């Protein structure tokens, strides 16, 4: 609290200027440069480990990089990873300290120690009974100790397509078969996971749900001649969001909460400015991102419902963001709120500066001789701001902007600067202690006229110090 008060006091004279500049979110864009001039292309995999380090997996799935916020360093694969590495995954829905590397087995990799923790294979009886199963093509953790995956594609009878097994491991035990899904009914590259022990597979016009017991659900979308579901995401509240088109012309957004039985179409008035275009959606840290094709970019706060259109600001800086019109592969937001746009032509890092200050009109009319100048500022734990003037104290509730004046029996405080701070239901204004529950006043010390006084509370010794 004191840090925030100090920041407000130091920036008080700059408040008007800063507020005008920060009226809308502003963007800073920079392209990430890779060692030896290489650029990561067609990369979807990016992750921040528990130490804050960013991991980037791409370049034809042959290179692994780390990014510390300043520079990119290539990881020596031969020191850490198996030779025949097919894929790298991690969990998006809870803090998971491991990567899941797939080849003929699943290698559970710790980014903090940079080594393989353990290896998972199919159960021996599975290998003996199903010799056509040769690889584990994807692996992902849905909750601690549980790993889901897929087998390789397995041919069916001639001309009837292929199928895959859904597999599951629990508590470091070998993988067991759960169920199958089929190529002719399933869109390629289509799988997502939730943290409440479910696996969802995305089809062309439906989602398949799997649990430990097998396939447990199937969610359908409106039928059409040529349906497509470009992507699906899940937010922190376990709401599933999907882009779906039944004709490759009109692309709508559908969502399903954990409590609702079916998907519902998002109304345009509650959606995005470019809703209806071909698009991709991504979710991170209570923001749902909408990347339209042709290019547009907006985001929706899933808590407040606020929608921001960032398209114009991106286009205004397209000299810094030449890949804006490329195919987007992923949007990743790190723990500090910095965005990474992964496209077919590289990666750009975007910092969005939201409003830092909100301006309140504090100068009252008919204030002669500067009697309405702010001389002290304090804040309590309930988001109230207290502003002291020569003739009293004003209270502002920051979330609502509601304002009131404290009814105090205190003579005018004519000093050029006030000592004002809050602690445990009391406001300390110069030498006065104010009980905010009833606005009763106690003078702490009888002092003569002074130019300035400083009051601080020693909580450990329960003493008040005046200087």
C-alpha positions, 0 to 999 in steps of 0.5 A: 500500500505504501508503495502505491501511495508513494507512486501516486505522490511522486506522479501527482504533478504528471497525472493529467499528462499521463492520463491523457496519454493512457486514455486507450491501451497503447502497444509496443511491438518488437520482433524476436531475433534468433541466433545466427539469423534464423527465424522460427517458422510455423511454430505453435509451441511456446511455454513459460516455465516456473522460473519465468524462462520462455521456451520456444519449440519449432523450426520444423520441430528440429530446434528448441530455444529459450528466451529470457526477455532480452535474448534468445539462446538455442538449447543443445538438443543432444544434451537434453532430448531424445534424437527422434522427437516428434512433438513437445506439449505442456498443460495450459490449464494449471501450473505444470512444471514438465514438458511432454516429449513424444517419440516411440515413448513419452519423455517427461522433461523438467525445464528447471533442471533440463533433464528427463525425469522419467519415460512412459511406454505402452503397457506390455500387454497392449504392445503384445495385443496390438502390434500396429501401435508403434508410436505415441504422437501426442501427450498432454497432462490434464491434471497432476499425475495424469497424462493423455495421448494418442497413438499413431494413425492406424489403417483400417480396411482398404479405402475406409480411412484411419483411426487413432487410439486415445491413451491414458497414464496415471501415477507414472504407470504405462499407458492404457487404451481408452477408446478410438476416434476416426480420421474420416470424422475428425479434423486434423490437428484437433485436440484440447484438454481440460484440468478436470479429467477430460480430453476433448477431440475436435472434429469438423462439426463436433467435439468428442469427450473422453474420460477414464471410462472411455468416450462419455460425450459428443457435442454437435454444431449446426450441420452444413455442406462443408463444416470446419472448426478452425480452433477451440480454446478453454478458459480458466472457468472451464468454458469452451470457446470454438470458431465454427463455420458450416459453409466456409463463409460465415464463421461464428463463435460458440461457447459452452460453460461447464454447467450447460449441456450444449454450445451456445452461439455468441451474440454479435452485441456481446462479441468482437468487432470482426465477428463473422470473419474467418478467425482464430481464438486464443485464451490466456489470463482472462482474455479471449483473443480474436485474430480475424482473416483478413487481419484484425485483432481484438480481445475480450475480458472474460470477467468484465466483458469489455472488448478492445479492438487493437487492429488500428494500433497494430496497422499503425506500427506495421513497419515493426510488425511485418508478419501481421498478415501471416497465418497466426499459429498461436497467441501466448501471454506470459505471466507479466502480461507480455504477448507473443504472436507466433505466425508462419513468418516468425514471432513478435513480442507485443507489450500492451500498456493499459490505463495506469491512471484514472483522473478525478477532478479534484479542484472545487469551485470558489477556492480562494488562495489555494485552499483546495490544493491537495496537500496529502494523499492516503489509501486504505485496504478497501480502495478508498483514496483520502485527499487532504486540503487546508479545510478538510479531507475528501474520500473517493471510492476508486472502483465507483468514483463515489466521493464524500467529505469527512465531517471533522472537528479539526481547525484548518491545516495551513502547512504547505504539505500534510502528513497523511496515512491510513492504518487499521481503520484510523487516518493520521492527519498531521498530529490528529488521529481520526477514527473512521468508524465514527469520525471522532478525532484525537490530538496526539501531541500538543505542538505549536505552529510548525511548517511541516510534521511527519507521523509514522506508526511503528507497528512492531512496538505499537508506537507513533513517531512524530517528527 
